[in-house]
Amino acid sequence: MRILIVTGSSGGHIFPALALADSLNNSNHKVQLALPEDVRKTKIPFNFTQTEYIPAAKLSFSLSKKNIHGAYFFLLGAWKALRMIIKFKPQVVVGFGSLNSISLIFWAWLFRIKTIIHEQNVVCGRANRLLSKLVDRVAISFSQTRNYLNVSGEKIVLTGNPLRRDLVRRERKEALDFFKFKEGRFTILITGGSQGAHRLNAACLEALSIHQKKPDLQLIHICGTQDFTWLADRYAGTALTYKLFDFFPQMQYAYSVADLIICRAGATTIAELVKFGVPAILVPYPFAYAHQLANAQVLKDIAAAEVLLDSDLSTDKLKERLQEYLCNNVLLKTMQKAYQKLPVLDATTMLANEVLSLN
């Protein structure tokens, strides 16, 4: 089959799209990946040969120069999407959300090409809500997403969120050796997602500084590019045992060694937490229609994670929460076991099968 996959520019969009593309490509199907141009400027790792780029458009509901500029690039992207459809002649077009996927899915619908979209979050984004009316099938990562879709239930299929093939649990000793860490220490992983999160970075640094003389604590902090230099200087002035990264693609090692994670609640992060069963303090990103709060609620409901609102995020509050986890191994074990309440889905295979069934 000839399959065209289009996705947005964030890691939460790109990683599941890449997982699907690799799976289908390895099964001898001809796959082409369509990415926004601005992906070239990021550190998100991808190595997919058949990749085309579409001008990245950003639009909002306001009349401004920036919006006029965004409309121009949207139309330019729509023209390139049409040319891509004509040249590649796909039998199925798969969309992973964002404004950049709209034009390709629309052209496919117009030419009666089979279409499927995948929603990573509990609450559907605007693009996928719009496209759900046009496509042949809607794949979702969470069963709760059915409540946010006004389409026939027969069109919806639960697949889970595809993860990269290399995200496989490592032996703890191997993971410790990777970071040059010592056994017997409490390991905290901090990450704000592929773009970083300044409030989270700052609060974690201050909260953990009081523990800098504890010999039984070690940190992995993935902070994003903007805060890296600032944090590197601040960490250098502490006695903390830490590894600091602006971006870290080998997350299988970080998840395999972490006793606790402090992070945002993006869809990919939630899927990875479920796979590795790591107890978490989730600080959902408060904007983008608060979709991360709904993601976080899934883990809070089964007691695998606690949710700390961004508006409540403070050094003192984080110190208090960390103190409880550092002293309560029983709580951590209970949170780990709680992940067993969620279904184990082979998301990549299930989504690939749905794509192939459309032919």
N, C-alpha and C positions, 0 to 999 in steps of 0.2 A: 504493500500500500504506500501511497504518497501522503504524508502527514505533515501539516504545517502547524507549528506551535508558536503562539505569540504571548508575550508576558510583559509586565511592567519592569521598572528599573530598581526596585528594592530587593534585598536578599530574600525576603519573604515570598516574593513572586518568582524570582529567578531559580532558587534552589529546587523547588518542586518541579518546575518546568524542565530543568536540566535532568533531574532524576527520571522523569518520563521520557525525555528525548533519548537519553542513554539506553534505557531499557528497550525502547522500540527500535533504535538503531542497531542494537546488538542482536535483535531478532530479524535482521535483514530487511527491515522496512526502510523506505527512503524518507528521511526526516529532515525538515528544514526549520531552523529556529529564527524567529523574528524578535529582535530586541530593540529598545529605544537607544538612540545615539548616545545619551548621557551615561550609559553603562560603561562606555570606554574609559570614563574618567574615574571610575570607582576601583576599589581593590577586590571586588567580588571575583573569585577565581572561576573561570570557565574555559573549557578547551573543547568546543564543539565545532567541527570543521564546517558544516553547512549552516552558517550564520549570516543573516542579513540584518541591516539596521534601518530603523524607521525614525525620522525626525521626532524628537521628544516634545510633546505638547503638555502645557500646564494651563488649565482653565479654572476659573472660579465664577461664581454668580455675581459679577460686578462689572461695571463699565470702566475700564482703565486701559492705559497704554500696554500694560503687561498682559492683559486679557486679549487685546487685539493682536499682540505679538504671538500669544499662545494659539489663537484661532488660526493665524497664518500657518503655523507649524502643524496644527492639527489637519488642515486641508492638504498641506504638502505631504504629510504622512499618509493621508487617505489616498492620494494619488499614487504614492509609492506602493501602498498596500494593494491597490488594484493591479498594478504592474506585476507585483509578486504573485498574485493569484493567477493571472494570465500566463505568466512564464512557468511557474512551478506546477500548475494544474493539480492541486491537492484533491484527494478524495475525502479527507476530513481536516477540519481546522479546529484546533484546540486553543482556548483562551484561558489565561490565568489571572484575568482581572486587570484593572487600571484603565485609564483613558486611552492608552495606546493600543489596547486590544479591540476597541469598538469598531474601528474602520475595517479591520480584517474579518471580523465576525460578520459585520454587515454585508460586505461584498460576498462572502461565502453564502450567507442566507439568500442574497439576491440571485446568485447563480445556482441556487439549489444544491449547494455542496453541504454535506453533513457537518454538523457543528456540535461541540460540547464545550462547556466552560467548567472550570474548577474553582470553587470558593474555599480559601484557606481558613478564613476566620469564622467565628460563630455568626456574627452579624455581617450580612453581605455588603460589599462595597457598592457605590452608586453604579459603576460600570456593569458589574455582574447583575445587579437588580434590573437594570435596563435590558441587558442581553438575555436574561433568563426567559423573556417572552419570545425570543426569536429562535433560540437554539433547540436542537433535538434532545439534548440531555444536560442535566446539571449535576455535577459531582460535588459532594460536600465532605468536609473534614469532620464535622461534628453533627450528631443527630439533632441537636438543638436548632440548627440552621433551618430546618423545615419550617419553623415558626416564623421565619423572616422572609419566606418566599411565597409569592402569590401566583403559583403555577401548579399545574396538575402534579399530584404526588407520584404518579407513574413516571414522570419525567426525571424525578430526583433519585439519585443513587448515593448511598454512603460508601465512600472509598477510604476515608482518612487522608492525611496529608503526606504525599511522597517525600521521602528523605534521601539524601545522597547515599550511594552504595558504601562509601567508606565510613559511614557512621555506625560502626560496629564496636561493641564494648571490648575494651582491652583489659588484660590482667592488671590488677592494681599496681603490682611491682613494675610492670612495663611502663605504665602511665607515670608513676613516680620517677622512674629513671629518665623518662622523656623530659620532665621539668627539672631534673636534678633535685628533687624533693626527698625528704626523709620519711620513712614509715613511722606510724604512731602519732603523727601530727594531724590536727583538725584542719582540713583544707576547704577554703571558701572560694567559690568562683563568682566573679562579678562581671556582668556583661549588659550593655545597653542595646544590644542588637547591632545590625550591620552599620548603622549610622552613629552609634554611640549615644550617650545621654548625660549631659553635663550635670544636671541636678543629682542624678544617681551617683555619678562619679565623685562629686564633691562630698555628698553625705556619707558615702561609704568610706572615703579616705579619712574624714574626721572621726567617724564612729570607730574605725579600726585602729586609729592612732593610740587610743588608750590601751590597746593590747600589744603595743609594739615590743614590750619586754617579755611577752609570754613566749617561751621557747617551744610551745606545743601548737603553734598556729602558723599556717602558711597560706598565701593568697595567689590566685590567678586573676588578674584584672585586665579585661578586654575593653578598652575605653573609647575607641574611635579615633580618627585622625586629628580632630580639632583639639582634643584635650591631652594628647599624648605628651607633648613637650612639657606642658605645665605639670602634669602628674608625675612625669619622670623626675623633675626637679624636686617635687614635694616628697616623693617616696625615697629619694636619695638622702633626704634629711632625717629619715626615720630608721629604726632598728628592725623594721618588719622584714620577714622573709617573704619575698614576692617575685612574681614574674609579670611584667607589664607588656601588653601588646596593643598596637593600634587596631589591628585586624588579625584574626587568628582562624585560619581555615581548617585546622586539624582538631576540630571540637571533640572528636571521639576520645582523645586523651584527656581533655579537660573534664568531660562528663564522667569518665571512668575513675577519676581520682577525687572528684568533689564530694564532700560530705554535705554541703549546703550551697545553694546558689541564690544570689540576689540579682534579679534581672527584671527587664520589661516583660510584657506578655504578648509578644508577637506570635502569630500562628505557628511559624516554624520552631520558635523556641519552645512553645507548649508541646508540639509534636515530639521534639527531641527530649524534653523532660519526661514525657510518657514512656518513650522508648528506653531511657536509661534509669528511670525511677529515682530521680534526685529530689530530695526535699527542697522546697523553695520559698523564698520571700519574694512575692511578685509585686512590682510597682508599675501598674499599667500606665502606658502613655495616655495622658488625659485628653488629647485632641483626636482628630480623625474620627469624629462621631463616637468616641470612647469605645471603639470596637475591642480594644485590648482588655477592657474591664470585663466584657462578656467572655472573652477567652479565659481570663484568669478565674472567673467564677466556676468554670468547669472543674478546675483542680481544687478550688476552695470547697466545692460541694462534696467532694469525696475525702476532704481533709488531707490531701497530699501537699497542699501549699497554703500559706496564709497570704492575704492581700493587704498591702499597705498603699493607700491612695497617695498619689503624687502630692496632693494638697496637704497631706499629713506627714510627708517625708521630712524628717528633721534629724539632725545628728543625735539628739537625746533619744528620740523614739527608736532609731535604728540601734543605738547602744543597748537600749533595754531589750529589744527583740534578740539581738545577737547574744547577749548574756544568757538568755534562757536556752538558746540552742547549744551554746558552748558547754552548758552544764547539764544537759538533759538528753542523754543518749537514747533513752526509752522513747521519747517524743520523736526523734529522728527515725528510729526503726519503725514506729507506727506509721509515719508519713510515707516511708518507703513502701510498706506493705499496702498502703491505700491505693497505690497505682494499679494494683491487681484488680480493682473494681472496674477498670475501663477495658473495653474490648481490644484485643490485639489484632490489628489489621495490617495486612501486607499491602499498603496503600499503592505503591508503585505498580505492582502486578494487577491489582484490582482496577486501577484507573486505565492501565494499558489495555486490559481486556474490554473495558467499556468503549474505549476508542476504536478498537478493532471490530467490535460487534456492530458498529455503525455502518460498516461497508455493505 
